[in-house]
Amino acid sequence: MRRMLIVDDEPLIADGLHAYFGKAELEDLEVIKVYSASEAIEWLNLVKIDIVLSDICMPGMDGMALIQEIGDRWPRCKIILLTGHNEFDYAHRAIRNPCVVDYLLKTEGMDRIRSVVEQTLELLASEQDFHTQAQWFRDKLPRALPQLQKQLLFDIVRRSEWKDRLSLQEEFEAVHLPFRAELAVLPLLLRIEEWRSYESDSDRSLIRYAAANIAEELLGDKSVAKAFELDRQTVACFVQPQADPLRPGGESERWARTVRFVHGTMESVQQACGECLHLSVSLIAGESPVGWSELYGALSRLGLSVVGSPGLGMEKLVRVDLTPASAPPSRSEAYPAMSELLLDNLKQELLQGREDWAPALRRWMEAAGAEGPQDPFVKLRLIGGIGECLLQTLQELGLSPEQDGEMDLTPMLRFGVHTGWAELLAFYEAAFRWIVSRRSDTYKSSELQVLSAIHSYIKSHLKEDLSLTRIAQEVSLNPSYLSRWYKRVTGKGLSDYILEKKIERSKELLLGSSAKMYEISEEVGFSDQHYFFRFFKKAVGCTPQEFRDGRKL
């Protein structure tokens, strides 16, 4: 989905452009309007903007200053400038900026403006054509250096003992990683929700590599980023600010810009994976950076957050507060790294309801040996680990097997070092098989939770901003995905539901209160009273006053 921001201090022009493009039916384009540069910057700080259609002459901050602010935040954003004056010197300076694609006089008319917007959308599409790159990923095997870089990052996540910063920096430099050991790092996860047509392990390996490169390219526009395969379902990405001695501000300001950029670019990464790789993914990022030694706990919290909220299997955009309530356990106190990694992979397969979850369990079994571990302490750890995997999966899917009388969990209480390995595996295989059989019902319940949250938000915010982006943020979903999903589930568009609720609320106020027309108009989110009249008459067949007078007779 593309997002266009209209900026003009004249409400008549901003409203007119917004209404025109709202009816233009340009595919997958969300249109947002604001009446000042300061409001525009609020949106630029909130989400990624693809096109800005802006007036040049505005009070407070003119178009040239706004261009600089846009470029600092979203270097790939395209800007179309509008003015009521034939200012050629101003236009010449503006066009030299690489973000500016055209300069139009407002007198040129809507058709001309639409034509330029359509050309700009085509330009954006061509710049984000990853098909050639995806093919390159398939034709070329990774070279030694990128593999060494990713292996080092994979190793860092799982270290139980930490060296000093100087040693860590030497390791980065040895494999040409651009990270700085003295700085914190912002972690991000790209979790594959649906593989679609990719069935073989080799295909999936290549696609994970392609997804990692997409994340690196888009996040690398304004940050230092490196992505690598964390497990069969997940790509991890680490981000630090770019060093820019010419840019004013201290480290905290650089981090603020970087975090804002990463959060805004998550949607673009998700969209590129869908368009170019035909892959359904979720993006989960920290709200703030963490130390290198804290990455293990941070990635665990990121992974759990996306499955711990409604909308399992949907394309989610999630930001997680990584500030720990208490110090996370040390790596040496956790389960053995290999066992934990394999169990986490098994859990992801179960949460997605994949029919081929059994190989993940077999890999865990093989790692422990045919007869299980001989060391009783290691065996207890493995028993505890697989038990926790089962209980977490049940909790995250909202399943209660004992309450339903469909499965007895009490044998878990007597499992210990003397339990036969075959008996233990048979129990857990049966339990996991039951989970997969019940998962589809859980998904329906989860979707209903998301739908309820959307409807509740709309009803309580009718007079506020109800753009697709705002609603999507409330349920941590990609806006374009939300639009498609809502229509598939309910049979109608989200905008149609919003309009229905506005009409319902308008009728309630007309009949149940003495509020004036401009007050009712504002209460249901219309800044222009005349537009509210036209909207109401088109939907109901009479004006608001006629409706009030007719029902009172």
ZIHU-V318907 format. One line per field, one symbol per residue. burial: I if it has 9 or more other ideal C-beta (glycine too) atoms within 8 Angstrom, else O. Layout:
burial = ???
This chain:
burial = IIIIIIIIOOIOIIIOIIIIIOOOOIOOIIIIIIIIIOIIIIIIOOIIIIIIIIIIOIOOIIIIIIIOIIIOIIOOIIIIIIIOOOOOOIIOIIOOIOIIIIIIOOOOOOOIIIOIIIIIIOIIOOOIOIOOIIOOIOOOOOOOOOIIIIOIIIOIIIIOOOOOOOOIIOIIOOIOIOIOIOIIIIIIIIIIIOIOOIOOOOIIIIIIIIIIIIIIOIIIIIIIIIIIIIIOIIIIIIIIIIOOOOOOOOOOOIIOIIIIIIIIIIIIIIIIIIOIIOIIIIIIIIOIIIOIOIIIIIIOIIIOIIIOIIIIIIIIIIIIOIOOOOOOOOIOOIIOIOIIIIIIIIIIIIIIIOOOIOOIIOIIOOIIOOOIOOOOOIIIIIIIIIIOIIOIIIOIIOOOIOOOOOIOOOOIOOIOOOIOIOOIIOIIIIIIOIIIOIIOOIIOIIIOIIIOIIIOIIOOIIOOOIOIIIIIIIIIIIIIIIIOIIIOOOOOOIOOIIIOIIIOIIIIIIIOOOOOIOOIIIIIIIOIIOIIIOIIIOOIOOOIOOIIOOOOO
